[in-house]
Amino acid sequence: MLKLKLGRMIAASVILILTTTIASAQNHSLVQFGRTIRVDAGQPVSDVTCILCSIYLRGPATGDITAIGGSINIEAGVPVAGDVTAIGGDIRAQSGVAIGGDATAIAGAIRRQPDTQIGGDSTALEGKGWLFLIFVVPFIFLGAVLALIVWLARYLFRSQNAPVPASDSGTPSISMMLQL
């Protein structure tokens, strides 16, 4: 009985490993941190994400393209099926580029040729002040709320010392203090 359960667990593990390997081979996602991503014309990609770096896209993408702290450059005639988002950088789309989803640039600009097609919305929040507004202001608000909670907790749960009755001479006696 134990051998049968062990055999089933091994078979299930092998099937799980094979299915995840096949799924990852079909998923051509790229993720980089601090290193520029360059996608060549013959290189199939789905989602491309770059943090603190830029993306240079020369081949088609079947997913979303996202750069945080960098720009996105899409070569002429390259289709992108999903959304294109740059936070803290620009989106540059050359002639004949087709973006299937939205194009969004926060603290950057969308620079495109007249024949660039964007299937969804095109939004550009230019200026570096948007980074402050989006990323710093919520932390200031959170800090103020936490400070208020700490102050309220200290105020409500502070220990209140009972006054010590004074003796005839005006100073509390030891027997009076011991009675408390």
C-alpha positions in Angstrom: 0.0 0.0 0.0 2.8 2.4 0.9 4.7 1.6 -2.3 1.5 2.3 -4.4 1.1 5.8 -2.7 4.8 6.5 -3.2 4.6 5.5 -6.9 1.6 7.8 -7.4 3.4 10.7 -5.8 6.5 10.2 -8.0 4.3 10.0 -11.1 2.4 13.2 -10.1 5.7 15.0 -9.5 7.1 14.0 -12.9 3.9 15.1 -14.7 4.0 18.4 -12.8 7.6 19.0 -13.7 7.0 18.2 -17.4 3.9 20.5 -17.7 5.7 23.4 -16.0 8.7 22.9 -18.3 6.6 22.8 -21.4 4.6 25.9 -20.2 7.8 27.9 -19.5 9.2 26.9 -22.9 6.1 28.3 -24.6 6.1 31.5 -22.4 8.9 33.8 -23.7 8.7 36.4 -21.0 11.8 38.6 -20.2 12.5 40.2 -16.9 15.6 42.3 -16.1 16.7 44.4 -13.2 19.2 47.1 -14.0 20.2 45.7 -17.4 18.9 46.9 -20.7 16.7 44.5 -22.7 17.2 44.2 -26.4 14.7 42.1 -28.3 15.9 41.2 -31.9 13.6 40.8 -34.9 13.6 37.0 -34.8 13.3 36.6 -31.1 9.8 35.7 -30.0 8.7 37.4 -26.7 5.5 37.7 -24.8 5.8 39.9 -21.7 8.8 42.1 -21.3 9.5 43.8 -17.9 12.5 46.0 -17.1 13.2 47.6 -13.8 15.7 50.5 -13.7 16.6 49.9 -17.3 15.3 50.5 -20.9 13.8 48.2 -23.5 14.7 48.2 -27.2 12.1 46.2 -29.1 12.9 45.2 -32.7 10.7 42.1 -32.9 7.0 41.5 -32.2 5.6 41.0 -28.7 2.5 39.1 -27.8 2.1 40.5 -24.3 2.7 43.6 -22.3 5.8 45.8 -22.4 6.7 47.5 -19.0 9.7 49.7 -18.0 10.0 51.1 -14.6 12.7 53.8 -14.3 13.5 53.5 -18.0 12.3 54.1 -21.6 10.7 51.9 -24.2 11.9 52.1 -27.8 9.9 50.3 -30.5 11.4 50.0 -33.9 9.5 50.7 -37.2 6.8 48.2 -38.1 6.9 46.2 -34.8 3.5 45.0 -33.5 2.9 44.8 -29.7 -0.3 42.9 -28.8 -0.6 44.2 -25.2 -0.2 47.3 -23.2 3.0 49.5 -23.3 3.8 51.2 -19.9 6.8 53.4 -19.0 7.1 54.8 -15.5 9.8 57.4 -15.2 10.7 57.2 -18.9 9.5 57.8 -22.4 7.8 55.6 -25.0 9.2 56.1 -28.5 7.3 54.4 -31.3 8.7 54.7 -34.8 6.8 54.6 -38.1 4.3 51.7 -38.6 4.2 50.5 -35.0 1.0 48.9 -33.9 0.1 48.7 -30.2 -2.9 46.5 -29.4 -3.6 47.9 -25.9 -3.0 51.1 -24.0 0.1 53.2 -24.1 0.9 54.9 -20.8 3.9 57.1 -19.8 4.0 58.3 -16.2 6.7 61.0 -15.6 7.5 60.7 -19.3 6.2 61.3 -22.8 4.8 59.3 -25.6 6.8 60.1 -28.8 5.2 58.5 -31.8 5.0 59.0 -35.6 1.7 60.0 -37.2 1.1 56.4 -38.5 1.6 54.7 -35.2 -1.6 52.8 -34.2 -2.6 52.5 -30.6 -5.6 50.2 -30.0 -6.5 51.5 -26.5 -6.0 54.8 -24.7 -2.8 56.9 -25.0 -2.0 58.6 -21.7 1.1 60.7 -20.8 1.6 62.3 -17.5 4.7 64.4 -18.3 6.9 65.9 -15.6 8.8 64.3 -12.7 6.3 65.7 -10.2 4.1 62.8 -10.9 6.6 60.4 -9.4 6.5 62.4 -6.2 2.7 62.5 -6.2 2.3 58.8 -7.0 5.1 57.3 -4.9 6.0 59.7 -2.0 2.7 61.3 -1.0 1.0 57.9 -0.1 3.9 57.1 2.2 3.7 60.5 3.9 -0.1 59.9 4.4 0.6 56.4 5.8 3.2 57.8 8.2 0.8 60.5 9.4 -1.9 57.8 10.0 0.5 55.6 11.9 1.7 58.6 14.0 -1.9 59.4 14.9 -2.6 55.8 15.9 0.5 55.7 18.2 -0.4 59.0 19.8 -4.0 57.8 20.4 -2.7 54.6 21.9 -0.4 56.4 24.3 -3.1 58.9 25.2 -5.7 56.3 25.9 -3.5 53.8 27.7 -1.2 56.0 29.7 -0.9 55.2 33.4 -2.6 57.7 35.6 -0.9 58.1 39.0 -3.3 58.4 41.9 -2.7 61.5 44.0 -1.0 60.7 47.4 -2.9 62.3 50.3 -0.8 64.8 52.3 -0.3 64.7 56.0 -0.9 67.6 58.4 2.6 68.9 57.7 1.8 68.9 54.0 4.1 66.1 53.0 2.9 62.5 52.6 3.9 60.1 55.4 5.2 56.7 54.9 2.1 55.1 56.5 -0.1 56.9 54.0 2.0 55.8 51.1 1.9 52.2 52.3 -1.9 52.3 52.6 -2.1 53.0 48.9 
